[in-house]
Amino acid sequence: MSFPTAPFTGPLAAHLGDVVVRCCGDDALPVPPASDRTVWDPHSGSADRVGLEDVVSRARAERSTPWPHPRASDAARVHRDGDRTGWEDAAFERQRRLSRATIAAAVTLDDAWIDEVVDGVVLLCEQSSWCWPAHDDTHRVHGAVLATVTDPFVDLGAGEVVAQLAWIDHLLGAQLDARAPGVRERIRHEARVRVFEPFQRRRDWHWIGLDGDVHNWNPWIHGNVIVAALRLLDTADETAERDRVIALAVEGLDRYVAALPADGAIDEGYAYWWNGAARALEVLDVLAHATAGSADATAVTALRETVGFPHRSHLGGDWFVNHADGQARPPADQAWHALHRAARRHGDTAAAAFAASHRHPGAPAATEREGLGRLLRALTDPAWVAASPAPPPLPRDVWLASTEVFLARERAGSSDGLTLVAKGGHNGEHHNHNDVGSFLVAVEGIPVIVDAGRPTYTAATFGPERYDIWTMQSAWHNVPVVRGTGQPAGTDAAARDAAVDVADHASTFTVELAGAYPDAGLASWRRRARLDRAAGRVEVDDSWTFADGAPTGDDTRLHLLLAGEVHLETGGARVIPRGGARAVRLRWPSDVAASAEVRDLDDPMLTEVWGGRLTRLALPLASRTQLQVTVELDTPIEDPQ
């Protein structure tokens, strides 16, 4: 495959121009070094005291234990049985332990903690590869099941490690020089060999998006490379190389920003916003610091709009719209400070309020789960540390035309009652599930007609066996099986004519689904999903015809995937959602003899969201040309007294 060689010019190039670095040395990154005791003193410093105490206490608890050790045999498992978590879990925990030790060293300036940091740094420097084994191309290129150290692959893992080492060097550089002379040179050597040189030498990295397919790897890796270059290419002889690396990274990042739709939507969904668009916003904030404010991308419409994407995806509580591989209830421990900072920079008060709704008084400002850089930014951001909790915005209606995702709730600012989500789109989206036309219903913010999400990643998840995984198949989404066929993958399997009609009394989504079933012989399959606010009811109407004029057979049916306790009845079902939300009643024509299939769950990525099971209803559609399913809150039983 050939790739373009001319420089890419997108919205960043138009707004940033040539990026000129003006802040260097101890000012290279927007966090004060540990020597600044007005920030890092545990008693009088401005850093988040609760967060410091939390991290340091956990660092102390593990200090006498062995460091986690990612093993070669676990790395090889990716190619043997597809398991990625054995190696990744150990590698991630090693980095998190190092982050905790780094904070302890910054707070105490104690030599023993500096030694602990040096131990962790050298462990990373001696780790054969920073690339996660599931991403490495060594098997394809060299036929090896372990990393080829002479041909390093720059991936998410390499970016995370090199940025972590850059933040450590920035925070503790003087202390490392005093306690372990030479270790900073080792950091720079490994950064050059493993990241800077291959990043510059090889310009066909798939994550740059030279073929037009740009996804969340792009800003995640480019952002980490920029952070590392700002700090680790810091000698006079390296200035030209630093500027070249940053220019390449900004050009690559520009491809991502250019691909962001004007409405800021992310086809990978909410869970991937944090490691896609959020990473872009974060590194642009770093560049604004490094250039003394001259690099300012706040005028880019897509960036401004994507700041609002998280709260536009919010169902209520800790539940979110979860199309694609995201979880409906992702970890609550996100980089809320990054959203808060971006919202302040872009002037989005609703997004700032949404971030602040997750700032709990007396709780740490952040943890190390999302990386050292994010932890440091949170701990030293006075506006975030002092933020007061605010109610989440919960907009009444959201229409993201670029991804054809629609959300409607009964009233703005409240998750009470029913919330409807419906989508069109196509089956070539990033982290795609075959789900064109699917819909979700939440009760008091808790999903009851659901998208399962995805199980734990394995080698199969992003390989040719992806759609053998049940959660990715249309048969396990809230769409029909037509003449025995489900939806195939690919951009050609797409919705048409998606449209919305928003009014105070009701909001409606309509779409044509025939294109998502190219082999089913459909002339049309129209879906209408409507939230009737006046009646407190969701209505989903399907009507269809076949091109050959034949009647609907026994091999056509509608599936509904439910979470909670399901009681199937004639002409409907009563469902008690998880989490204590009010029960709902689903209704359909009484002559439709629905059946229920329980899917037992054992994968932790699913059980931590849905518990031990989901239930799939199958509604046979033989001899019909239309069907209506309604969802209403169950009428409470009157107390006889």
C-alpha positions as CSV (number, residue, x, y, z in Angstrom):
1,M,0.0,0.0,0.0
2,S,1.3,3.4,-0.9
3,F,1.0,6.4,1.4
4,P,1.0,10.1,0.8
5,T,4.3,11.8,1.3
6,A,3.3,15.5,1.2
7,P,2.8,17.2,4.6
8,F,-0.7,17.0,5.8
9,T,-2.5,20.3,6.3
10,G,-5.6,20.2,8.5
11,P,-7.3,22.4,11.1
12,L,-4.3,22.3,13.5
13,A,-2.0,23.5,10.8
14,A,-4.4,26.3,10.1
15,H,-4.7,27.4,13.7
16,L,-1.3,26.6,15.2
17,G,1.1,27.3,12.4
18,D,4.7,26.4,13.2
19,V,4.9,25.2,16.8
20,V,7.7,27.1,18.5
21,V,8.7,25.7,21.9
22,R,9.5,28.5,24.4
23,C,9.4,26.6,27.7
24,C,12.2,24.2,28.4
25,G,14.1,22.5,31.2
26,D,12.1,22.5,34.5
27,D,9.3,24.4,32.7
28,A,9.0,22.0,29.8
29,L,5.9,20.4,31.2
30,P,3.0,22.1,33.0
31,V,3.7,20.5,36.4
32,P,6.2,22.0,39.0
33,P,9.2,19.8,39.9
34,A,9.4,18.2,43.3
35,S,11.9,20.8,44.4
36,D,9.1,23.4,44.4
37,R,7.9,22.8,47.9
38,T,5.2,25.4,47.6
39,V,3.4,22.7,45.6
40,W,4.8,19.4,46.9
41,D,5.2,19.9,50.6
42,P,2.7,17.5,52.2
43,H,1.7,20.0,54.9
44,S,1.8,23.4,53.3
45,G,1.9,22.7,49.5
46,S,-0.8,23.5,47.1
47,A,-1.0,20.0,45.6
48,D,-4.1,18.0,46.5
49,R,-3.4,16.8,50.1
50,V,-6.0,14.1,50.1
51,G,-4.7,12.7,46.8
52,L,-1.1,12.7,48.0
53,E,-2.0,10.9,51.2
54,D,-4.0,8.3,49.3
55,V,-1.2,7.5,46.9
56,V,1.6,7.5,49.4
57,S,-0.3,5.3,51.8
58,R,-0.7,2.7,49.1
59,A,2.9,3.0,48.1
60,R,4.0,2.3,51.6
61,A,1.8,-0.7,51.9
62,E,3.4,-2.4,48.9
63,R,7.0,-1.3,49.4
64,S,8.3,-4.5,50.9
65,T,6.7,-6.7,48.2
66,P,8.3,-7.8,44.9
67,W,7.7,-5.7,41.9
68,P,5.2,-7.1,39.3
69,H,7.0,-9.0,36.6
70,P,5.5,-9.4,33.1
71,R,6.8,-12.8,31.9
72,A,8.0,-13.9,28.5
73,S,5.7,-16.9,28.6
74,D,2.7,-14.6,29.1
75,A,3.8,-12.4,26.2
76,A,3.9,-15.5,24.0
77,R,0.4,-16.5,25.0
78,V,-1.0,-13.9,22.6
79,H,0.1,-16.1,19.7
80,R,-0.6,-19.4,21.5
81,D,-4.0,-19.1,23.0
82,G,-4.9,-15.5,22.4
83,D,-4.6,-14.4,26.1
84,R,-3.4,-10.8,26.5
85,T,-4.3,-10.1,30.1
86,G,-1.6,-12.2,31.8
87,W,1.2,-10.0,30.4
88,E,-0.7,-6.8,30.4
89,D,-2.0,-7.0,34.0
90,A,1.6,-7.4,35.3
91,A,3.0,-4.7,33.1
92,F,0.3,-2.2,33.9
93,E,0.6,-2.8,37.7
94,R,4.4,-2.4,37.4
95,Q,3.8,1.1,35.9
96,R,1.2,2.0,38.5
97,R,3.5,1.0,41.3
98,L,6.2,3.2,39.8
99,S,3.7,6.1,39.7
100,R,2.9,5.6,43.3
101,A,6.5,5.5,44.3
102,T,7.1,8.7,42.2
103,I,4.5,10.6,44.2
104,A,5.9,9.3,47.5
105,A,9.4,10.5,46.4
106,A,8.1,13.9,45.4
107,V,6.3,14.3,48.7
108,T,9.0,13.1,51.0
109,L,12.2,13.7,49.0
110,D,13.4,10.7,51.0
111,D,16.4,8.8,49.6
112,A,14.7,5.4,50.1
113,W,11.8,6.5,47.9
114,I,14.2,7.9,45.3
115,D,15.8,4.4,45.3
116,E,12.3,2.8,44.8
117,V,11.8,5.1,41.8
118,V,15.2,4.2,40.4
119,D,14.3,0.5,40.8
120,G,11.1,0.9,38.9
121,V,12.7,3.1,36.2
122,V,15.5,0.5,35.6
123,L,13.0,-2.3,35.5
124,L,11.2,-0.5,32.7
125,C,14.5,0.3,30.9
126,E,15.4,-3.4,31.1
127,Q,12.0,-4.7,30.0
128,S,12.6,-6.2,26.6
129,S,9.8,-4.2,25.0
130,W,7.5,-1.4,25.9
131,C,5.1,-2.5,23.2
132,W,2.1,-4.6,24.3
133,P,2.5,-8.1,22.8
134,A,-0.9,-8.0,21.2
135,H,0.2,-4.9,19.2
136,D,3.7,-5.9,18.2
137,D,4.2,-6.8,14.5
138,T,7.2,-9.1,15.4
139,H,5.2,-12.3,14.6
140,R,4.2,-11.1,11.2
141,V,7.6,-9.5,10.3
142,H,10.1,-11.8,12.0
143,G,8.1,-14.9,12.8
144,A,8.8,-14.4,16.6
145,V,6.4,-14.8,19.5
146,L,8.5,-12.4,21.6
147,A,9.5,-8.8,20.9
148,T,12.4,-8.3,18.5
149,V,14.5,-5.8,20.5
150,T,16.4,-4.6,17.4
151,D,13.1,-3.6,15.7
152,P,10.9,-1.9,18.3
153,F,7.3,-1.3,17.6
154,V,5.8,2.1,18.7
155,D,2.3,1.4,20.1
156,L,0.1,2.6,23.0
157,G,2.4,0.8,25.5
158,A,5.6,2.3,24.2
159,G,4.0,5.7,24.3
160,E,2.7,5.3,27.8
161,V,6.1,4.2,29.1
162,V,8.2,6.9,27.4
163,A,5.8,9.6,28.7
164,Q,5.8,8.1,32.2
165,L,9.6,8.2,32.2
166,A,9.5,11.8,30.9
167,W,7.2,12.9,33.7
168,I,9.4,11.2,36.3
169,D,12.5,12.9,34.8
170,H,10.7,16.2,34.9
171,L,9.4,15.8,38.5
172,L,12.5,14.2,40.1
173,G,15.4,15.1,37.8
174,A,17.5,16.8,40.4
175,Q,16.9,14.0,42.9
176,L,17.8,11.3,40.4
177,D,21.0,13.1,39.5
178,A,22.0,13.3,43.2
179,R,21.0,9.8,44.2
180,A,21.6,7.7,41.0
181,P,23.9,9.6,38.5
182,G,23.5,8.1,35.1
183,V,19.9,6.9,35.3
184,R,18.6,9.9,33.5
185,E,21.0,9.2,30.6
186,R,19.7,5.6,30.6
187,I,16.1,7.0,30.3
188,R,17.1,9.1,27.3
189,H,19.0,6.3,25.6
190,E,16.0,3.9,25.9
191,A,13.6,6.7,24.8
192,R,15.7,7.3,21.7
193,V,16.1,3.7,20.7
194,R,12.6,2.5,21.5
195,V,10.5,5.6,20.5
196,F,12.2,8.6,18.9
197,E,14.3,6.8,16.3
198,P,11.6,4.4,15.1
199,F,9.0,7.1,15.2
200,Q,11.0,9.2,12.8
201,R,12.5,6.4,10.7
202,R,9.3,4.5,10.0
203,R,6.4,6.7,8.8
204,D,4.0,3.9,7.9
205,W,2.6,3.5,11.4
206,H,-1.0,2.3,10.9
207,W,-2.1,4.6,13.8
208,I,-1.1,7.8,12.0
209,G,-4.0,7.3,9.7
210,L,-2.3,7.7,6.3
211,D,-4.9,5.5,4.7
212,G,-7.7,7.7,6.1
213,D,-8.6,5.3,8.9
214,V,-7.9,7.5,12.0
215,H,-8.8,6.2,15.5
216,N,-8.0,6.7,19.2
217,W,-4.4,5.4,18.9
218,N,-3.4,8.5,17.0
219,P,-3.8,11.2,19.7
220,W,-2.9,8.8,22.5
221,I,0.5,7.9,21.0
222,H,1.2,11.3,19.4
223,G,0.4,13.0,22.7
224,N,2.8,10.8,24.6
225,V,5.5,11.3,22.0
226,I,5.2,15.1,22.3
227,V,5.4,15.0,26.1
228,A,8.5,12.8,25.9
229,A,10.2,15.0,23.3
230,L,9.6,18.2,25.3
231,R,11.4,16.7,28.3
232,L,13.9,14.1,27.0
233,L,15.2,15.8,23.9
234,D,16.6,18.6,26.0
235,T,20.2,19.3,25.1
236,A,21.3,22.1,22.8
237,D,22.3,19.5,20.2
238,E,18.9,17.9,20.3
239,T,16.8,21.1,19.8
240,A,16.4,20.5,16.1
241,E,15.4,16.8,16.6
242,R,12.9,17.8,19.3
243,D,11.3,20.3,17.0
244,R,11.3,17.7,14.2
245,V,9.6,15.1,16.4
246,I,7.0,17.5,17.6
247,A,6.3,18.7,14.1
248,L,5.8,15.1,12.9
249,A,3.6,14.4,15.9
250,V,1.5,17.5,15.5
251,E,1.0,16.7,11.8
252,G,-0.1,13.2,12.7
253,L,-2.4,14.6,15.4
254,D,-3.9,16.9,12.8
255,R,-5.1,13.9,10.9
256,Y,-7.1,12.9,13.9
257,V,-8.5,16.4,14.5
258,A,-9.4,16.7,10.8
259,A,-11.4,13.4,11.0
260,L,-13.4,14.5,14.1
261,P,-16.9,15.4,12.9
262,A,-18.2,18.9,13.5
263,D,-20.6,17.6,16.2
264,G,-17.6,16.1,18.2
265,A,-19.1,12.6,18.2
266,I,-16.9,9.5,18.7
267,D,-18.0,6.4,16.8
268,E,-16.0,4.3,19.3
269,G,-18.3,5.7,22.0
270,Y,-17.9,7.3,25.4
271,A,-15.4,4.8,26.9
272,Y,-13.0,5.5,24.1
273,W,-13.4,9.3,24.2
274,W,-11.1,9.3,27.3
275,N,-8.2,7.8,25.3
276,G,-9.0,9.5,22.0
277,A,-10.4,13.0,21.9
278,A,-9.5,13.6,25.5
279,R,-5.8,12.7,24.7
280,A,-5.9,15.2,21.9
281,L,-7.3,17.9,24.2
282,E,-4.7,17.1,26.8
283,V,-1.7,17.3,24.5
284,L,-2.9,20.5,23.0
285,D,-3.1,21.9,26.5
286,V,0.5,20.8,27.0
287,L,1.5,22.4,23.7
288,A,-0.2,25.7,24.8
289,H,2.0,25.6,27.9
290,A,5.2,24.7,26.0
291,T,4.7,27.5,23.5
292,A,3.7,30.1,26.1
293,G,0.2,30.2,24.7
294,S,0.9,30.7,21.0
295,A,-0.3,27.2,20.1
296,D,-4.1,27.7,20.6
297,A,-6.6,25.3,19.0
298,T,-9.7,26.4,20.8
299,A,-11.2,27.8,17.6
300,V,-11.4,24.4,16.1
301,T,-15.1,23.5,16.0
302,A,-14.8,19.8,16.3
303,L,-12.5,20.1,19.3
304,R,-14.9,22.5,21.0
305,E,-17.8,20.2,20.4
306,T,-16.1,17.0,21.5
307,V,-15.7,18.5,25.0
308,G,-19.4,18.0,25.3
309,F,-19.5,14.4,24.1
310,P,-19.2,12.7,27.5
311,H,-22.2,14.4,29.1
312,R,-24.2,13.9,25.9
313,S,-23.6,10.2,26.3
314,H,-24.7,10.1,29.9
315,L,-27.7,8.1,30.9
316,G,-27.6,8.8,34.6
317,G,-25.5,7.9,37.6
318,D,-22.6,5.8,36.4
319,W,-24.4,4.5,33.3
320,F,-23.6,5.6,29.7
321,V,-24.6,4.9,26.1
322,N,-22.3,2.1,25.1
323,H,-22.4,1.3,21.4
324,A,-19.3,-0.5,20.1
325,D,-16.8,-2.0,22.5
326,G,-17.5,0.3,25.5
327,Q,-19.1,-0.7,28.7
328,A,-22.5,0.6,29.8
329,R,-21.0,1.2,33.2
330,P,-17.3,1.9,32.7
331,P,-14.9,2.6,35.6
332,A,-15.9,5.8,37.4
333,D,-12.3,6.6,37.9
334,Q,-11.7,8.6,34.7
335,A,-9.6,11.6,34.1
336,W,-12.3,14.0,35.1
337,H,-9.8,16.8,35.7
338,A,-8.8,16.6,32.0
339,L,-12.4,17.1,31.0
340,H,-12.7,19.9,33.5
341,R,-9.6,21.6,32.2
342,A,-10.7,21.3,28.6
343,A,-14.1,22.6,29.4
344,R,-12.6,25.6,31.1
345,R,-10.3,26.3,28.1
346,H,-13.1,25.9,25.6
347,G,-15.8,27.7,27.7
348,D,-18.2,24.8,27.9
349,T,-20.0,25.3,31.2
350,A,-22.1,22.2,30.8
351,A,-19.1,20.0,30.3
352,A,-17.4,21.7,33.3
353,A,-20.4,21.0,35.4
354,F,-20.4,17.3,34.3
355,A,-16.8,16.9,35.2
356,A,-17.4,18.7,38.6
357,S,-20.3,16.3,39.3
358,H,-17.5,13.7,39.8
359,R,-15.4,15.8,42.1
360,H,-16.3,14.5,45.6
361,P,-15.1,16.6,48.6
362,G,-12.7,14.7,50.7
363,A,-11.8,12.3,47.9
364,P,-8.5,12.2,46.0
365,A,-8.4,14.5,43.0
366,A,-7.3,11.5,40.9
367,T,-5.5,8.2,41.1
368,E,-2.7,6.6,39.2
369,R,-4.9,4.2,37.2
370,E,-4.9,6.5,34.2
371,G,-1.2,7.2,34.1
372,L,1.4,9.3,35.9
373,G,0.9,12.3,33.7
374,R,-2.8,12.5,34.3
375,L,-2.2,12.0,38.0
376,L,0.3,14.8,38.2
377,R,-1.9,17.2,36.3
378,A,-4.9,16.5,38.5
379,L,-3.0,16.9,41.8
380,T,-1.5,20.2,40.8
381,D,-4.6,21.8,39.1
382,P,-6.0,24.3,41.7
383,A,-9.2,24.8,39.9
384,W,-9.9,21.0,39.8
385,V,-8.8,20.4,43.4
386,A,-11.2,23.2,44.5
387,A,-14.0,22.3,42.2
388,S,-17.4,22.0,43.9
389,P,-19.8,19.1,43.0
390,A,-22.5,20.1,40.5
391,P,-25.5,18.2,39.1
392,P,-24.8,16.6,35.7
393,P,-26.4,18.5,32.7
394,L,-28.5,15.5,31.4
395,P,-29.7,17.3,28.2
396,R,-33.2,16.4,27.2
397,D,-32.4,15.6,23.5
398,V,-29.1,14.8,21.8
399,W,-28.7,14.2,18.1
400,L,-25.3,13.4,16.8
401,A,-25.8,13.4,13.1
402,S,-22.3,12.2,12.2
403,T,-22.8,8.9,14.0
404,E,-26.6,8.9,13.7
405,V,-27.0,8.4,17.5
406,F,-30.1,9.9,19.2
407,L,-30.9,10.2,22.9
408,A,-34.2,11.5,24.4
409,R,-35.2,11.6,28.0
410,E,-38.4,12.7,29.6
411,R,-37.0,16.0,30.9
412,A,-33.8,17.9,31.0
413,G,-31.6,17.7,34.1
414,S,-33.2,14.4,35.4
415,S,-32.8,10.7,34.7
416,D,-36.3,10.0,36.1
417,G,-38.6,8.0,33.9
418,L,-37.5,6.6,30.6
419,T,-34.6,7.4,28.3
420,L,-34.5,6.2,24.7
421,V,-31.3,5.8,22.7
422,A,-31.4,4.8,19.0
423,K,-28.7,4.6,16.3
424,G,-28.3,4.3,12.6
425,G,-24.7,4.3,11.3
426,H,-22.9,1.5,9.6
427,N,-21.0,-1.7,10.5
428,G,-17.5,-0.4,9.7
429,E,-17.2,1.9,12.7
430,H,-14.2,1.7,15.0
431,H,-14.6,-1.0,17.6
432,N,-17.7,-1.9,15.6
433,H,-20.5,-4.2,16.6
434,N,-23.1,-5.2,14.0
435,D,-25.8,-3.0,15.4
436,V,-27.3,-0.8,12.8
437,G,-30.7,0.4,13.9
438,S,-30.4,-0.9,17.5
439,F,-32.0,0.9,20.4
440,L,-31.6,1.1,24.2
441,V,-34.0,2.0,26.9
442,A,-33.0,3.1,30.4
443,V,-35.2,3.5,33.5
444,E,-34.0,6.1,35.9
445,G,-30.7,6.1,34.1
446,I,-30.2,2.3,34.3
447,P,-30.3,0.4,31.1
448,V,-33.0,-2.3,30.8
449,I,-33.1,-2.9,27.0
450,V,-29.3,-3.0,26.6
451,D,-26.2,-3.4,24.5
452,A,-24.0,-6.1,26.2
453,G,-20.7,-4.4,25.4
454,R,-17.7,-6.6,25.0
455,P,-15.9,-9.3,26.9
456,T,-12.2,-9.2,27.8
457,Y,-9.9,-8.5,24.9
458,T,-8.1,-11.4,23.4
459,A,-6.2,-12.0,20.1
460,A,-9.6,-12.8,18.5
461,T,-11.1,-9.4,19.4
462,F,-9.3,-7.5,16.6
463,G,-8.7,-10.5,14.3
464,P,-10.6,-12.4,11.6
465,E,-12.6,-14.1,14.4
466,R,-14.0,-10.9,15.8
467,Y,-17.6,-11.6,14.7
468,D,-17.5,-15.1,16.1
469,I,-17.8,-13.3,19.5
470,W,-21.4,-13.2,20.4
471,T,-21.5,-9.7,21.8
472,M,-20.4,-8.3,18.4
473,Q,-23.2,-10.1,16.4
474,S,-26.4,-8.4,15.4
475,A,-28.3,-11.4,16.7
476,W,-27.4,-10.2,20.2
477,H,-28.5,-6.6,19.6
478,N,-32.0,-5.1,19.5
479,V,-32.5,-5.6,15.8
480,P,-34.2,-8.2,13.7
481,V,-32.9,-11.4,12.2
482,V,-34.3,-11.3,8.6
483,R,-34.9,-14.6,6.7
484,G,-32.3,-16.2,9.0
485,T,-29.6,-13.7,8.3
486,G,-28.0,-11.1,10.6
487,Q,-26.1,-8.0,9.7
488,P,-22.7,-8.4,8.2
489,A,-19.7,-6.2,9.1
490,G,-18.5,-3.4,6.8
491,T,-19.3,0.1,5.8
492,D,-21.7,-1.2,3.1
493,A,-24.0,-2.5,5.8
494,A,-25.5,0.8,6.6
495,A,-28.6,2.7,7.6
496,R,-30.3,5.2,5.3
497,D,-32.4,8.3,5.9
498,A,-31.8,8.6,9.6
499,A,-33.7,11.5,10.9
500,V,-35.1,13.0,14.2
501,D,-38.1,15.0,15.1
502,V,-37.8,16.7,18.5
503,A,-40.8,18.3,20.3
504,D,-41.8,19.0,23.8
505,H,-44.5,16.2,23.8
506,A,-42.4,13.6,22.0
507,S,-39.1,12.9,20.3
508,T,-38.8,10.5,17.4
509,F,-36.0,8.8,15.5
510,T,-36.7,7.1,12.1
511,V,-34.4,5.1,9.9
512,E,-34.3,2.7,6.9
513,L,-32.5,-0.6,7.8
514,A,-32.7,-2.6,4.6
515,G,-29.1,-1.7,3.6
516,A,-27.9,-3.4,6.8
517,Y,-29.3,-6.8,5.5
518,P,-27.9,-6.9,1.9
519,D,-28.6,-10.7,1.5
520,A,-32.1,-10.7,3.1
521,G,-34.0,-9.6,0.0
522,L,-35.6,-6.6,1.8
523,A,-37.3,-3.9,-0.2
524,S,-37.6,-1.9,3.1
525,W,-37.3,-2.2,6.8
526,R,-38.4,1.0,8.5
527,R,-37.9,1.6,12.2
528,R,-39.4,4.3,14.2
529,A,-38.3,4.8,17.8
530,R,-40.3,7.4,19.8
531,L,-40.3,8.7,23.3
532,D,-43.8,9.9,24.1
533,R,-43.3,12.2,27.0
534,A,-46.9,12.9,27.5
535,A,-47.7,9.2,28.0
536,G,-44.4,8.2,29.6
537,R,-43.9,5.5,27.0
538,V,-41.3,4.4,24.4
539,E,-42.7,3.0,21.2
540,V,-40.6,1.1,18.7
541,D,-42.4,0.5,15.4
542,D,-41.0,-1.8,12.7
543,S,-42.6,-2.2,9.2
544,W,-41.1,-4.1,6.3
545,T,-41.6,-5.6,2.8
546,F,-39.6,-8.0,0.8
547,A,-38.5,-7.3,-2.8
548,D,-40.0,-10.6,-4.0
549,G,-43.3,-9.8,-2.4
550,A,-43.2,-13.1,-0.4
551,P,-44.7,-13.1,3.1
552,T,-42.6,-13.1,6.3
553,G,-41.5,-16.6,7.3
554,D,-40.6,-18.3,10.5
555,D,-37.0,-17.3,10.1
556,T,-37.6,-13.6,10.7
557,R,-37.8,-12.4,14.3
558,L,-37.0,-9.5,16.5
559,H,-34.5,-9.8,19.3
560,L,-34.5,-7.7,22.5
561,L,-31.6,-8.0,25.0
562,L,-32.7,-7.4,28.6
563,A,-30.9,-6.8,31.8
564,G,-32.5,-7.5,35.1
565,E,-35.2,-9.9,36.3
566,V,-37.4,-10.9,33.4
567,H,-40.9,-12.3,33.7
568,L,-42.3,-13.3,30.3
569,E,-46.1,-12.9,29.9
570,T,-48.6,-13.2,27.1
571,G,-48.2,-10.2,24.9
572,G,-45.3,-8.8,26.9
573,A,-42.8,-9.0,29.8
574,R,-42.2,-7.4,33.1
575,V,-38.6,-6.5,33.8
576,I,-37.1,-5.4,37.1
577,P,-33.9,-3.6,36.2
578,R,-30.6,-3.8,38.0
579,G,-29.8,-1.2,40.6
580,G,-33.2,-0.8,42.2
581,A,-34.8,1.2,39.3
582,R,-38.6,0.9,38.8
583,A,-39.9,-2.1,36.9
584,V,-41.1,-1.7,33.3
585,R,-43.5,-3.5,31.1
586,L,-42.8,-4.4,27.6
587,R,-45.9,-5.0,25.4
588,W,-46.4,-6.4,21.9
589,P,-49.4,-8.0,20.1
590,S,-50.8,-10.9,22.1
591,D,-50.5,-13.3,19.1
592,V,-46.7,-12.9,19.1
593,A,-45.5,-15.9,21.1
594,A,-42.1,-14.6,22.4
595,S,-39.5,-16.9,23.9
596,A,-36.7,-16.1,26.3
597,E,-33.1,-17.3,26.3
598,V,-30.9,-16.7,29.3
599,R,-27.2,-16.0,28.6
600,D,-25.1,-16.8,31.6
601,L,-22.1,-14.5,31.9
602,D,-18.7,-15.3,33.3
603,D,-16.4,-12.7,31.7
604,P,-15.6,-10.0,34.3
605,M,-15.9,-7.3,31.7
606,L,-19.6,-8.3,31.4
607,T,-20.4,-9.5,34.9
608,E,-19.2,-6.3,36.6
609,V,-21.8,-4.5,34.5
610,W,-24.7,-6.9,34.2
611,G,-24.2,-9.4,36.9
612,G,-24.5,-13.1,36.1
613,R,-26.9,-13.1,33.1
614,L,-28.7,-11.3,30.3
615,T,-31.9,-12.4,28.7
616,R,-32.6,-12.3,25.0
617,L,-36.2,-12.3,23.9
618,A,-37.1,-13.6,20.4
619,L,-40.3,-12.3,18.9
620,P,-41.4,-14.3,15.8
621,L,-42.6,-12.2,13.0
622,A,-44.1,-14.8,10.6
623,S,-47.0,-13.6,8.4
624,R,-46.6,-10.0,9.7
625,T,-45.5,-6.8,8.0
626,Q,-45.3,-4.6,11.0
627,L,-44.8,-4.8,14.8
628,Q,-45.0,-2.4,17.7
629,V,-43.2,-2.9,21.0
630,T,-43.8,-0.4,23.8
631,V,-42.1,0.2,27.1
632,E,-43.7,1.8,30.1
633,L,-43.0,2.1,33.8
634,D,-44.9,-0.6,35.6
635,T,-47.9,0.7,37.5
636,P,-47.1,0.4,41.3
637,I,-49.4,-1.9,43.2
638,E,-51.7,0.1,45.4
639,D,-51.4,-0.4,49.1
640,P,-54.8,-1.8,50.2
641,Q,-54.5,0.1,53.4
